[in-house]
Amino acid sequence: MSGHRSTRLTKWVKDSQGQLRPVPTYESAYNIEDMKALQIAAGSNKYDIQRDADGNPAPGEAKYDGMTCYEVAQDRRAQAMARGDLVALNQYEDRVLGKPKQEVHQTTVSLSFSEIAAQRIAEGALNFKTVRDTLIEEGVIVEVVQDKKQSVYDDIGF
């Protein structure tokens, strides 16, 4: 489904036993040519001036008499830009000047993680310490080994 309105249709399809079964499907309600034609037609319509309860043109609306919807939209965007609206300014610049080309820089690495880590350690960029090493350095725990098979750290999970 593309990003615009769709129409839900039900198609009837024979299953493996020959029975007709409903299968919901979605088809685009408009093709791209229809969408362009609709946009042009909508913008080309005469703008209906906003009026107050007495039927008089609302403040600032009289100047739009005889203009198309597209012309009014362009005028309002220009006014928004003049007030400092950055969204309107960006839209205008993207339309008039064109969007700037974007560059993507890609780096391909053919090393494994362990090779990269070993290289970084050799360069001194990475320093791996365990929690146990940090606690010993800070004097929180004292390293005492009772025998070669078991240490006091086995009791506290280190």
N, C-alpha and C positions, 0 to 999 in steps of 0.2 A: 504494500500500500504506500503510495507517495504521500506527502504531507497534507493533501487536501481532502475534501469531502468524498466519501465513498457511498456506494449503494449496496445494501445487503440483498443478495439474491439467494433463492433456494433452487438448487438444481436437483432433479430426480435422477438417481443413478441406480442401475440394477446391481444387486449384490451377488455373491457367489451362488446363492440359491435361486437367482432370477427374480427376487422380490425388489420392487422399487423402494428406495430409501431416500429421504431428504438429506441433502448435503449443503450446508450453508456455505456460501462463497461471497467474496467481496470483489467488486469491480469499481474502478475509478469512475466517478460520476462525470468528470470532465477530462478531456485530453489536454495537452499543453496548448494547442491552438485555440481550443474553446476558452481556456483560462486567459490567454492573451486578449482574445476578442472581448471577453467579459470585462476585463480591466479597462480596455480602451473605451468601451461603451459606457461604463460607469463614470469614468473621468470626463467623458465628453458631454454628459448630461448637464442641463442648465442648473445652476446652483439655486436652491430655494432659500431665500433670505429668511433668517430667524426673525420672528416678530414677537412683540409683547402681547399682553392680553387685549389691548385696544386695536391690534392689527398694524401698529406702527413698527417700522424696522427697529430691531434691537440696536443698542449703541454699537457703532462701528460696522454695522452690517450694510448700510446703504451703499458703501463703496463697492460692494460685491454684486450689485445689480447688473445683470447681463453677462456675468462671467460663468465659466464652466466650473464644475466641481474640482477639476484638476488645477485650474488657475487659482482658485481659492485656497486649495491645499498648499500650493507653492508660495502664495503670499503669506499664509500663516507660518510656514516653515521659515521664510525669510524674517518675519517678525520675531520668531522664537530665537533665531540666530542672533539678531540684533540685541535681544535681551540677555544674551550670553548662554543660551541653552546649548551645551556641548553635544548632546545627542543629535540635535538638529544640525549643528555644524558638521559633525562627523558624517551624517547621512548625506548632506549636501556635497561635502568634499569627496565622498566615495562615489557619488553619481557624476559629478562634474570632472574631478581630477582622476578618478579611477582609484581603486584600492591599490596600495603598494604591494609589490611582489614580496612574497614571504620566502625566506630561505630556510632550509632545513639542513643542519649539519649532522652527519651520522658518522659514528666511529664503530668500526668492527673490531672486536677483540677475539683473538683465537686462542687465548690462554684459559685454562681452567681456573676455578676459584682458588684452589690450593696453590697453583702456580703464581697467581696474582698476589695472594696473601704472603707467600714466601718471599716474593720480590719486594713487597712493601716492608716486610720485617727486616730484610737485608738492608734496605735503604734507611731504616730507623723510623719509618712513617707510622708503623703500627707497633704497639707495645701491649702484648697480651698478659694480663695478670688475672689470677683467679681471686675469688673473694677471700679464700684462705690466705693467699700471699699478702693481700692488702691488710687483713686483720693481724697477721704476724708483724708486718712492717709498722703498724700503728700501735703494737704492744697490747692489743686487746686479748690475744691468746698467745701462749708460749708453746713453742713446738717441743714436745717431749715424746720420744719414741720408746715404747716399752720393749718391744722386740721387733724383729724384721718383718713379721707377719701382720702385726696389728699396732696401730697407733691410737693415741687418745682421741684423735679426730674422728675415728670410726663411730664413737659414741654420740657425737654431735652432728654427724652427717657430712663431714668434710672428707 
